[in-house]
Amino acid sequence: MTKLRNFLRDENGATAIEYGLIAACISVAIILAVQTVGTNLNNTFTNVSNALK
């Protein structure tokens, strides 16, 4: 019974899951930012290319 209580009170796994969720959210934010910047940069280069023609 004591081992079961200790297992239910142990929060080490919960902390690891929380850190994993934070890392996943940061990764999604970085991917979205890179995609937006990439699209804007592509549009800029296309406009410059068209202007030079």
N, C-alpha and C positions, 0 to 999 in steps of 0.2 A: 504494500500500500504506500509506503514511503517513497519508493521509486516512482510510482505513478504520480504522486503529488509533485515531486521534483521535476518530472518530465513536463507536467502541465504548467509549472511556474517558469520553466526555462524559456528565455526570450532571445537567445542567440540566433536562432533560425529566423525569427521575425525581423531582427535587425538586418540580416543579410538580404532578406527579401525586400526590405525598404530601400536599401542601398541599390539593389538591382533595379527597382522601379524608378528611382531617381536617375540612374545612369541611362535607362531606356528613354525617359522623358527628355533628358539633355540630348541624347542622340537624335531623337525625332526633331527637336528644335534646330539642331545643327544641319540636318538634312534639308529641312524646309528653307532655312536661310541660304544654304548653298544653291539650292534650286532657284530661288528667287533672284539671287545675285547673278547666277549663270544665265538666266533668261534675259535679265536687263543688260548684261554685258554682251550677249549675242545680238540683241536689238541695237545696241550702240555701234558695234562693229559693222552690222549690216547697213546702218544709216551712213556711217563713214564711207563704207565701200561704195554705196550708191552715189554719194556726193562726189566721189573721186572719178566716177565714170563720165 
